Each structure stands twice: as C-alpha cells, then as structure tokens.
C-alpha cells in the first residue's frame, strides 16, 4: 500500500536534517510518529510526498540510520538534487 505524507513535525525550528522529524501527517489526516512509519516501511508499506513544483512526481521515503545513530526517514535515491522532505508544511 502507498501513503502520501503531507506534513511533518520537527523537534527543532531550525532543523537542517531529517533526523529531527518526529511525526508525520498523511493525506488522510492520520498522524504517526517516525518510529511507526519506519515500522510500516519495514513491513512493506510505501510512503511518499510530492514537491510543490511537481505534484505528479512521487518522492519515496526509506528508513536510514543518521550520523548520530538515529533511525530516521530519508528520500530514496531519485533525480532530485536535494532532500525536500524538510520543505513540507509543519503541523
């Protein structure tokens, strides 16, 4: 199953890394912690977001271990040059 992430919650207003994302909101308005989303990804669910400039292109997410050893969400390899996950609206 595929689910669209539309918003993120972060632990710090000056976040520069996806390991500061704590929760996400889906297009269905359901809210989940990053730990829940990682568990869903590990059980074969797919999560994506779309960029404001290209609503047609889905950008998929994967679970990765940050430099600090924290499991976090990150954009899968794609032709977009930077990780725009942090540009999603906050909630």
C-alpha positions in Angstrom: 0.0 0.0 0.0 1.1 3.6 -0.7 0.5 6.5 1.6 1.2 10.2 1.0 2.9 12.3 3.7 1.7 15.9 3.5 3.1 17.5 6.7 5.9 17.0 9.2 6.5 17.8 12.9 10.1 18.6 13.9 11.8 18.8 17.3 13.7 22.0 16.4 12.6 25.1 14.5 16.0 25.4 12.9 16.2 21.8 11.6 18.7 21.0 8.9 18.5 17.2 9.0 15.6 14.7 8.6 16.6 13.1 11.9 14.8 16.0 13.6 11.4 14.9 12.1 9.4 13.4 15.0 5.9 12.9 13.4 4.2 13.0 10.0 0.7 13.6 8.8 -0.8 11.7 5.9 -3.2 12.9 3.3 -5.9 11.1 5.2 -5.2 13.4 8.2 -3.9 10.5 10.3 -0.8 11.3 12.3 2.1 8.9 13.1 5.4 9.0 14.8 8.5 8.4 12.7 9.0 5.2 14.6 5.6 4.0 13.4 6.4 5.0 9.8 9.7 3.1 9.9 7.9 0.0 11.3 5.4 0.3 8.4 8.2 0.7 5.8 9.9 -2.4 7.3 6.6 -4.2 6.7 6.5 -3.3 3.0 4.3 -0.2 3.1 5.4 2.7 0.9 5.4 6.4 1.8 5.9 9.3 -0.5 5.5 13.0 -0.7 5.1 15.3 -3.7 7.0 18.6 -4.3 5.1 21.8 -4.7 6.6 22.3 -8.1 5.8 18.8 -9.4 2.7 17.3 -7.8 2.8 14.5 -10.4 6.2 13.1 -9.2 6.2 10.9 -6.1 9.3 11.0 -4.0 9.5 7.8 -1.9 11.0 7.5 1.6 13.2 5.0 3.2 14.4 4.3 6.8 18.1 5.1 7.3 20.5 5.5 10.2 21.7 9.0 10.7 25.3 10.0 11.5 24.1 10.2 15.2 22.9 6.6 15.0 19.2 7.6 15.0 16.8 5.8 12.7 15.1 8.4 10.5 13.2 9.0 7.3 15.1 10.0 4.1 14.3 10.4 0.5 15.1 7.3 -1.7 17.7 7.9 -4.4 16.0 9.9 -7.2 16.9 12.6 -9.8 16.0 15.4 -7.4 19.3 17.0 -6.2 18.3 17.6 -2.6 16.1 16.1 0.1 12.9 18.3 0.1 11.2 16.3 2.8 12.1 19.2 5.2 10.2 21.6 3.0 6.8 20.0 3.7 4.4 22.1 5.8 4.7 21.8 9.6 1.7 20.8 11.8 
